[in-house]
Amino acid sequence: SSPHLVQVRERIRINGQPISKDLFSKYFWLVYNRLEETKDPACASMPAYFRFLTIMAFHVFLQEKVDLAVVEVGIGGAYDCTNIIRAPVVCGVSSLGIDHTSILGDTMEKIAWQKGGIFKPGVPAFTVAQPEGPLEVLRDRAQEREVSWVVVGVDGGYPMAGGELSLFSPQCPLYLCPELDAFEGDNQALELGLAGAHQRSNAALALQLARTWLQLRGCRGLGELKEVPSGTELVGRLVPLAPTFRPTDAMIQGLRDTEWLGRTQVLPRGPVTWYLDGAHTTSSIQACVRWFRQAALNQDKPHDGSEVRVLLFNATGDRDTAALLKLLLPCHFDYAVFCPNFTEVSMASNADQQNFNVTLETALTRCLENQQKWTRLLEEKAGQDPWLSAPLRAGGLLQPAPARGTLLLVPPAPRPLNSPALVFPCLAQALRWVAQGRDPHLAAPAATGAHHPAASSGAVLLQEAAAIRVLVTGSLHLVGGVLRLLDPALSQ
């Protein structure tokens, strides 16, 4: 799976656990040296980061003799380096969203075409509810997977009489997963370990993928897939519906016990509660907002009502951050904090989380742009909602000074509690300011930079609030950096 949050070893797991440091080191150098020895002299470079790790992952699975490998594509599918498996057991496509548009295309239909590239002739595939256009593309991609070839019979070194036989491989049978409700009996509500309504479609897809594997191993009583003859008219459907079945006890337990760090994760730390979700597309941010608002609502309310909400945000790549930030407005944040994904100002603090393609200056520039976008969104929102009184003014910003290593930018606010936007040079400083020494895992913030009125008034409010609720979102790498600081054990 990718990306990793804290350590690169998270990408290659056996029985749910990241491979050990010793095993990672052993296979890394084995693959590296083998590639070095056999590379084409005209091609001096090694495979790129993700490609190298993909080669290494397959090598690990082969050498460790795993029974079943679950492989998540990197980007897209059709041209992804994971897509070299000629005959997988089963393929699945989860809910589609707009992402990586410079590579996959700028419409859902173009992205669906890329995702359908993992379909293989004769291999069952499943997807969940999709808009009609993208679902039609997936259906067409599945039907394209019909391959024909010619076999020439050989007898004693000579072609047999009339020895040409044309064979046709069946197209990829694609099915739509029923809603998870269909798997729940009268007294059997399926409990999911991962929060959020969107995880129900993921769970329904997981059940179908698991069922297909189990049937291949000879398990019965899980509802047989019926082949739909070509040309059959599907009333009201583009894709046939897969049959439901009664989940086994192991499946029920698996859904209940599933954990995945950085996805709808809640970390309560005394008065500070961290809500972590690596959402980074419009659809996933919408799901994140629904989850956060519900999760915050379910928390015990402070007796004196003094609750402060903070957004910690960053986004990478070519994503439309203005669109993502606009979706976050209904959460009614009192403060918005922007910072790069670097845990410390010194990027050498953790090699596993260093992006060598992005400089600190570039990352900070992106944060400043996000800060200004947030401020403009608040100005547009002012007067429409009673919770936001006077509009913020975006002028008079301090100049960025990364070398100073302190609080960078705070737009002047008409009153302390009015969603001022702050920029910090690294995650460590951002988290310390938000927690104000009230999270036992984080040190109190240094006094530098606190002289700025908005920063210091915010610090007072955070110090005195009965409850601080912090949503961390916009980037899985951001969430990974926060987890590394909040839970040092993940770095071991």
Secondary structure, 3 states (H helix, E strand, C coil): CCCCCCCHHHHCEECCEECCHHHHHHHHHHHHHHHHHHCCCCCCCCCCHHHHHHHHHHHHHHHCCCCCCCCCCCCCCCCCCCCCCCCCCCEEECCCCCCCHHHHCCCHHHHHHHHHHHCCCCCCEEECCCCHHHHHHHHHHHHHCCCEEEEEEEECCEEEEEEEEEEECCCCCEEECCCHHHHCECCECCCCCCCCCCHHHHHHHHHHHHHHHHHHCCCCCCCCCCCCCCCCCCCCCCCCECCCCCCCHHHHHHHHHCCCCCCCEEEEECCEEEEECCCCCHHHHHHHHHHHHHHHHHCCCCCCCCEEEEEEECCCCCCCHHHHHHHHHHHCCCEEEECCCCCCCCHHHCHHHCCCCCCHHHHHHHHHHHHHHHHHHHHHHECCECCCCCCCCCCCCCCCCHHHCCCCECCCCCCCCCCCEEECCCHHHHHHHHHCCCCCCCCCCCCCCCCCHHHHHHHHHHHHCCEEEEEEECCHHHHHHHHHHHCHHHHC
